[in-house]
Amino acid sequence: MDFVRELLRFMWVRKKFWLFPLVLMLVLFGTLLVLTQGSAVAPFIYTLF
């Protein structure tokens, strides 16, 4: 949790607001990969890419 807080503070202080959508998309894709690992939904997810 400290890493997230530090990352948000970095973006706020350095005015790097354009990084927020990139980080959000990486987190969403990572969560999607973790949740679909070994499940029956995986073949349908792979057709999206």
HTML snippet that shows the backbone in 3Dmol.js (N, CA, C, O; Angstrom):
<script src="https://3Dmol.org/build/3Dmol-min.js"></script>
<div id="view" style="width:600px;height:400px;position:relative"></div>
<script>
const pdb = `
ATOM      1  N   MET A   1       0.827  -1.196   0.000  1.00  0.00           N
ATOM      2  CA  MET A   1       0.000   0.000   0.000  1.00  0.00           C
ATOM      3  C   MET A   1       0.870   1.258   0.000  1.00  0.00           C
ATOM      4  O   MET A   1       0.469   2.292  -0.533  1.00  0.00           O
ATOM      5  N   ASP A   2       2.035   1.172   0.584  1.00  0.00           N
ATOM      6  CA  ASP A   2       2.936   2.336   0.581  1.00  0.00           C
ATOM      7  C   ASP A   2       3.377   2.699  -0.832  1.00  0.00           C
ATOM      8  O   ASP A   2       3.554   3.871  -1.163  1.00  0.00           O
ATOM      9  N   PHE A   3       3.550   1.665  -1.658  1.00  0.00           N
ATOM     10  CA  PHE A   3       3.968   1.914  -3.037  1.00  0.00           C
ATOM     11  C   PHE A   3       2.910   2.718  -3.798  1.00  0.00           C
ATOM     12  O   PHE A   3       3.239   3.639  -4.546  1.00  0.00           O
ATOM     13  N   VAL A   4       1.665   2.369  -3.603  1.00  0.00           N
ATOM     14  CA  VAL A   4       0.569   3.074  -4.287  1.00  0.00           C
ATOM     15  C   VAL A   4       0.504   4.523  -3.809  1.00  0.00           C
ATOM     16  O   VAL A   4       0.354   5.445  -4.611  1.00  0.00           O
ATOM     17  N   ARG A   5       0.618   4.709  -2.506  1.00  0.00           N
ATOM     18  CA  ARG A   5       0.586   6.063  -1.953  1.00  0.00           C
ATOM     19  C   ARG A   5       1.757   6.899  -2.470  1.00  0.00           C
ATOM     20  O   ARG A   5       1.594   8.075  -2.797  1.00  0.00           O
ATOM     21  N   GLU A   6       2.931   6.286  -2.540  1.00  0.00           N
ATOM     22  CA  GLU A   6       4.104   6.995  -3.028  1.00  0.00           C
ATOM     23  C   GLU A   6       3.983   7.317  -4.515  1.00  0.00           C
ATOM     24  O   GLU A   6       4.392   8.391  -4.957  1.00  0.00           O
ATOM     25  N   LEU A   7       3.423   6.389  -5.283  1.00  0.00           N
ATOM     26  CA  LEU A   7       3.218   6.631  -6.709  1.00  0.00           C
ATOM     27  C   LEU A   7       2.234   7.773  -6.945  1.00  0.00           C
ATOM     28  O   LEU A   7       2.470   8.631  -7.796  1.00  0.00           O
ATOM     29  N   LEU A   8       1.131   7.787  -6.193  1.00  0.00           N
ATOM     30  CA  LEU A   8       0.163   8.875  -6.337  1.00  0.00           C
ATOM     31  C   LEU A   8       0.753  10.219  -5.918  1.00  0.00           C
ATOM     32  O   LEU A   8       0.491  11.240  -6.553  1.00  0.00           O
ATOM     33  N   ARG A   9       1.542  10.217  -4.859  1.00  0.00           N
ATOM     34  CA  ARG A   9       2.201  11.451  -4.420  1.00  0.00           C
ATOM     35  C   ARG A   9       3.181  11.944  -5.472  1.00  0.00           C
ATOM     36  O   ARG A   9       3.266  13.146  -5.726  1.00  0.00           O
ATOM     37  N   PHE A  10       3.927  11.021  -6.090  1.00  0.00           N
ATOM     38  CA  PHE A  10       4.861  11.389  -7.162  1.00  0.00           C
ATOM     39  C   PHE A  10       4.124  12.040  -8.321  1.00  0.00           C
ATOM     40  O   PHE A  10       4.549  13.073  -8.838  1.00  0.00           O
ATOM     41  N   MET A  11       3.000  11.419  -8.729  1.00  0.00           N
ATOM     42  CA  MET A  11       2.251  11.978  -9.850  1.00  0.00           C
ATOM     43  C   MET A  11       1.675  13.347  -9.499  1.00  0.00           C
ATOM     44  O   MET A  11       1.598  14.219 -10.364  1.00  0.00           O
ATOM     45  N   TRP A  12       1.279  13.544  -8.273  1.00  0.00           N
ATOM     46  CA  TRP A  12       0.695  14.825  -7.870  1.00  0.00           C
ATOM     47  C   TRP A  12       1.754  15.921  -7.809  1.00  0.00           C
ATOM     48  O   TRP A  12       1.526  17.029  -8.293  1.00  0.00           O
ATOM     49  N   VAL A  13       2.907  15.622  -7.220  1.00  0.00           N
ATOM     50  CA  VAL A  13       3.955  16.631  -7.045  1.00  0.00           C
ATOM     51  C   VAL A  13       4.603  16.987  -8.374  1.00  0.00           C
ATOM     52  O   VAL A  13       4.848  18.161  -8.651  1.00  0.00           O
ATOM     53  N   ARG A  14       4.878  15.989  -9.190  1.00  0.00           N
ATOM     54  CA  ARG A  14       5.561  16.221 -10.467  1.00  0.00           C
ATOM     55  C   ARG A  14       4.613  16.578 -11.609  1.00  0.00           C
ATOM     56  O   ARG A  14       5.054  16.783 -12.741  1.00  0.00           O
ATOM     57  N   LYS A  15       3.321  16.653 -11.320  1.00  0.00           N
ATOM     58  CA  LYS A  15       2.292  16.975 -12.324  1.00  0.00           C
ATOM     59  C   LYS A  15       2.331  15.992 -13.491  1.00  0.00           C
ATOM     60  O   LYS A  15       2.238  16.392 -14.651  1.00  0.00           O
ATOM     61  N   LYS A  16       2.467  14.715 -13.180  1.00  0.00           N
ATOM     62  CA  LYS A  16       2.498  13.661 -14.197  1.00  0.00           C
ATOM     63  C   LYS A  16       1.142  12.960 -14.241  1.00  0.00           C
ATOM     64  O   LYS A  16       1.054  11.744 -14.072  1.00  0.00           O
ATOM     65  N   PHE A  17       0.107  13.729 -14.466  1.00  0.00           N
ATOM     66  CA  PHE A  17      -1.248  13.185 -14.460  1.00  0.00           C
ATOM     67  C   PHE A  17      -1.507  12.244 -15.628  1.00  0.00           C
ATOM     68  O   PHE A  17      -2.431  11.433 -15.571  1.00  0.00           O
ATOM     69  N   TRP A  18      -0.711  12.339 -16.681  1.00  0.00           N
ATOM     70  CA  TRP A  18      -0.890  11.471 -17.832  1.00  0.00           C
ATOM     71  C   TRP A  18      -0.499  10.033 -17.497  1.00  0.00           C
ATOM     72  O   TRP A  18      -0.855   9.116 -18.237  1.00  0.00           O
ATOM     73  N   LEU A  19       0.229   9.815 -16.394  1.00  0.00           N
ATOM     74  CA  LEU A  19       0.603   8.463 -16.000  1.00  0.00           C
ATOM     75  C   LEU A  19      -0.564   7.693 -15.388  1.00  0.00           C
ATOM     76  O   LEU A  19      -0.564   6.462 -15.401  1.00  0.00           O
ATOM     77  N   PHE A  20      -1.550   8.394 -14.858  1.00  0.00           N
ATOM     78  CA  PHE A  20      -2.651   7.731 -14.174  1.00  0.00           C
ATOM     79  C   PHE A  20      -3.410   6.749 -15.071  1.00  0.00           C
ATOM     80  O   PHE A  20      -3.652   5.620 -14.643  1.00  0.00           O
ATOM     81  N   PRO A  21      -3.797   7.126 -16.291  1.00  0.00           N
ATOM     82  CA  PRO A  21      -4.492   6.143 -17.144  1.00  0.00           C
ATOM     83  C   PRO A  21      -3.622   4.935 -17.494  1.00  0.00           C
ATOM     84  O   PRO A  21      -4.130   3.819 -17.607  1.00  0.00           O
ATOM     85  N   LEU A  22      -2.324   5.147 -17.665  1.00  0.00           N
ATOM     86  CA  LEU A  22      -1.433   4.030 -17.965  1.00  0.00           C
ATOM     87  C   LEU A  22      -1.354   3.061 -16.801  1.00  0.00           C
ATOM     88  O   LEU A  22      -1.436   1.848 -16.994  1.00  0.00           O
ATOM     89  N   VAL A  23      -1.197   3.584 -15.605  1.00  0.00           N
ATOM     90  CA  VAL A  23      -1.134   2.733 -14.421  1.00  0.00           C
ATOM     91  C   VAL A  23      -2.457   2.011 -14.220  1.00  0.00           C
ATOM     92  O   VAL A  23      -2.472   0.828 -13.880  1.00  0.00           O
ATOM     93  N   LEU A  24      -3.552   2.701 -14.424  1.00  0.00           N
ATOM     94  CA  LEU A  24      -4.871   2.093 -14.265  1.00  0.00           C
ATOM     95  C   LEU A  24      -5.072   0.940 -15.256  1.00  0.00           C
ATOM     96  O   LEU A  24      -5.588  -0.112 -14.877  1.00  0.00           O
ATOM     97  N   MET A  25      -4.674   1.124 -16.504  1.00  0.00           N
ATOM     98  CA  MET A  25      -4.823   0.064 -17.497  1.00  0.00           C
ATOM     99  C   MET A  25      -3.925  -1.129 -17.170  1.00  0.00           C
ATOM    100  O   MET A  25      -4.337  -2.275 -17.347  1.00  0.00           O
ATOM    101  N   LEU A  26      -2.709  -0.875 -16.697  1.00  0.00           N
ATOM    102  CA  LEU A  26      -1.831  -1.975 -16.312  1.00  0.00           C
ATOM    103  C   LEU A  26      -2.414  -2.771 -15.160  1.00  0.00           C
ATOM    104  O   LEU A  26      -2.337  -4.000 -15.147  1.00  0.00           O
ATOM    105  N   VAL A  27      -2.996  -2.076 -14.195  1.00  0.00           N
ATOM    106  CA  VAL A  27      -3.615  -2.767 -13.060  1.00  0.00           C
ATOM    107  C   VAL A  27      -4.817  -3.582 -13.524  1.00  0.00           C
ATOM    108  O   VAL A  27      -5.004  -4.715 -13.078  1.00  0.00           O
ATOM    109  N   LEU A  28      -5.628  -3.024 -14.408  1.00  0.00           N
ATOM    110  CA  LEU A  28      -6.792  -3.755 -14.907  1.00  0.00           C
ATOM    111  C   LEU A  28      -6.399  -4.999 -15.705  1.00  0.00           C
ATOM    112  O   LEU A  28      -6.998  -6.061 -15.533  1.00  0.00           O
ATOM    113  N   PHE A  29      -5.404  -4.875 -16.567  1.00  0.00           N
ATOM    114  CA  PHE A  29      -4.956  -6.034 -17.330  1.00  0.00           C
ATOM    115  C   PHE A  29      -4.330  -7.083 -16.424  1.00  0.00           C
ATOM    116  O   PHE A  29      -4.548  -8.278 -16.618  1.00  0.00           O
ATOM    117  N   GLY A  30      -3.561  -6.651 -15.447  1.00  0.00           N
ATOM    118  CA  GLY A  30      -2.968  -7.591 -14.496  1.00  0.00           C
ATOM    119  C   GLY A  30      -4.027  -8.323 -13.705  1.00  0.00           C
ATOM    120  O   GLY A  30      -3.921  -9.532 -13.496  1.00  0.00           O
ATOM    121  N   THR A  31      -5.046  -7.611 -13.264  1.00  0.00           N
ATOM    122  CA  THR A  31      -6.143  -8.235 -12.527  1.00  0.00           C
ATOM    123  C   THR A  31      -6.901  -9.215 -13.420  1.00  0.00           C
ATOM    124  O   THR A  31      -7.276 -10.303 -12.982  1.00  0.00           O
ATOM    125  N   LEU A  32      -7.121  -8.829 -14.657  1.00  0.00           N
ATOM    126  CA  LEU A  32      -7.802  -9.710 -15.598  1.00  0.00           C
ATOM    127  C   LEU A  32      -7.021 -10.999 -15.820  1.00  0.00           C
ATOM    128  O   LEU A  32      -7.607 -12.080 -15.865  1.00  0.00           O
ATOM    129  N   LEU A  33      -5.706 -10.890 -15.957  1.00  0.00           N
ATOM    130  CA  LEU A  33      -4.882 -12.073 -16.158  1.00  0.00           C
ATOM    131  C   LEU A  33      -4.878 -12.974 -14.931  1.00  0.00           C
ATOM    132  O   LEU A  33      -4.914 -14.198 -15.058  1.00  0.00           O
ATOM    133  N   VAL A  34      -4.835 -12.381 -13.753  1.00  0.00           N
ATOM    134  CA  VAL A  34      -4.822 -13.185 -12.530  1.00  0.00           C
ATOM    135  C   VAL A  34      -6.158 -13.882 -12.329  1.00  0.00           C
ATOM    136  O   VAL A  34      -6.195 -15.055 -11.958  1.00  0.00           O
ATOM    137  N   LEU A  35      -7.246 -13.181 -12.567  1.00  0.00           N
ATOM    138  CA  LEU A  35      -8.560 -13.769 -12.344  1.00  0.00           C
ATOM    139  C   LEU A  35      -8.925 -14.849 -13.358  1.00  0.00           C
ATOM    140  O   LEU A  35      -9.653 -15.785 -13.028  1.00  0.00           O
ATOM    141  N   THR A  36      -8.426 -14.729 -14.584  1.00  0.00           N
ATOM    142  CA  THR A  36      -8.794 -15.699 -15.610  1.00  0.00           C
ATOM    143  C   THR A  36      -7.790 -16.828 -15.747  1.00  0.00           C
ATOM    144  O   THR A  36      -7.962 -17.704 -16.595  1.00  0.00           O
ATOM    145  N   GLN A  37      -6.764 -16.827 -14.945  1.00  0.00           N
ATOM    146  CA  GLN A  37      -5.754 -17.883 -15.045  1.00  0.00           C
ATOM    147  C   GLN A  37      -6.360 -19.231 -14.643  1.00  0.00           C
ATOM    148  O   GLN A  37      -6.792 -19.415 -13.505  1.00  0.00           O
ATOM    149  N   GLY A  38      -6.384 -20.136 -15.561  1.00  0.00           N
ATOM    150  CA  GLY A  38      -6.892 -21.464 -15.283  1.00  0.00           C
ATOM    151  C   GLY A  38      -8.401 -21.579 -15.232  1.00  0.00           C
ATOM    152  O   GLY A  38      -8.921 -22.586 -14.753  1.00  0.00           O
ATOM    153  N   SER A  39      -9.101 -20.604 -15.698  1.00  0.00           N
ATOM    154  CA  SER A  39     -10.564 -20.689 -15.661  1.00  0.00           C
ATOM    155  C   SER A  39     -11.111 -20.987 -17.055  1.00  0.00           C
ATOM    156  O   SER A  39     -10.378 -20.979 -18.044  1.00  0.00           O
ATOM    157  N   ALA A  40     -12.388 -21.243 -17.109  1.00  0.00           N
ATOM    158  CA  ALA A  40     -13.035 -21.542 -18.380  1.00  0.00           C
ATOM    159  C   ALA A  40     -13.260 -20.282 -19.212  1.00  0.00           C
ATOM    160  O   ALA A  40     -13.611 -20.375 -20.388  1.00  0.00           O
ATOM    161  N   VAL A  41     -13.064 -19.119 -18.622  1.00  0.00           N
ATOM    162  CA  VAL A  41     -13.281 -17.855 -19.331  1.00  0.00           C
ATOM    163  C   VAL A  41     -12.065 -17.471 -20.163  1.00  0.00           C
ATOM    164  O   VAL A  41     -12.174 -16.632 -21.058  1.00  0.00           O
ATOM    165  N   ALA A  42     -10.920 -18.061 -19.888  1.00  0.00           N
ATOM    166  CA  ALA A  42      -9.663 -17.679 -20.534  1.00  0.00           C
ATOM    167  C   ALA A  42      -9.724 -17.718 -22.064  1.00  0.00           C
ATOM    168  O   ALA A  42      -9.237 -16.774 -22.687  1.00  0.00           O
ATOM    169  N   PRO A  43     -10.285 -18.740 -22.709  1.00  0.00           N
ATOM    170  CA  PRO A  43     -10.317 -18.723 -24.183  1.00  0.00           C
ATOM    171  C   PRO A  43     -11.093 -17.540 -24.760  1.00  0.00           C
ATOM    172  O   PRO A  43     -10.763 -17.047 -25.839  1.00  0.00           O
ATOM    173  N   PHE A  44     -12.110 -17.092 -24.055  1.00  0.00           N
ATOM    174  CA  PHE A  44     -12.874 -15.942 -24.536  1.00  0.00           C
ATOM    175  C   PHE A  44     -12.113 -14.642 -24.362  1.00  0.00           C
ATOM    176  O   PHE A  44     -12.254 -13.729 -25.175  1.00  0.00           O
ATOM    177  N   ILE A  45     -11.309 -14.548 -23.315  1.00  0.00           N
ATOM    178  CA  ILE A  45     -10.498 -13.357 -23.089  1.00  0.00           C
ATOM    179  C   ILE A  45      -9.418 -13.259 -24.163  1.00  0.00           C
ATOM    180  O   ILE A  45      -9.134 -12.168 -24.658  1.00  0.00           O
ATOM    181  N   TYR A  46      -8.813 -14.395 -24.526  1.00  0.00           N
ATOM    182  CA  TYR A  46      -7.743 -14.379 -25.506  1.00  0.00           C
ATOM    183  C   TYR A  46      -8.238 -13.975 -26.902  1.00  0.00           C
ATOM    184  O   TYR A  46      -7.451 -13.490 -27.715  1.00  0.00           O
ATOM    185  N   THR A  47      -9.500 -14.164 -27.180  1.00  0.00           N
ATOM    186  CA  THR A  47     -10.010 -13.750 -28.485  1.00  0.00           C
ATOM    187  C   THR A  47     -10.109 -12.235 -28.595  1.00  0.00           C
ATOM    188  O   THR A  47     -10.180 -11.702 -29.702  1.00  0.00           O
ATOM    189  N   LEU A  48     -10.114 -11.533 -27.465  1.00  0.00           N
ATOM    190  CA  LEU A  48     -10.158 -10.073 -27.499  1.00  0.00           C
ATOM    191  C   LEU A  48      -8.848  -9.485 -27.995  1.00  0.00           C
ATOM    192  O   LEU A  48      -8.823  -8.390 -28.557  1.00  0.00           O
ATOM    193  N   PHE A  49      -7.766 -10.211 -27.788  1.00  0.00           N
ATOM    194  CA  PHE A  49      -6.448  -9.705 -28.175  1.00  0.00           C
ATOM    195  C   PHE A  49      -6.017 -10.359 -29.446  1.00  0.00           C
ATOM    196  O   PHE A  49      -4.931 -10.075 -29.949  1.00  0.00           O
TER     197      PHE A  49
END
`;
const viewer = $3Dmol.createViewer("view");
viewer.addModel(pdb, "pdb");
viewer.setStyle({}, {cartoon: {color: "spectrum"}});
viewer.zoomTo();
viewer.render();
</script>
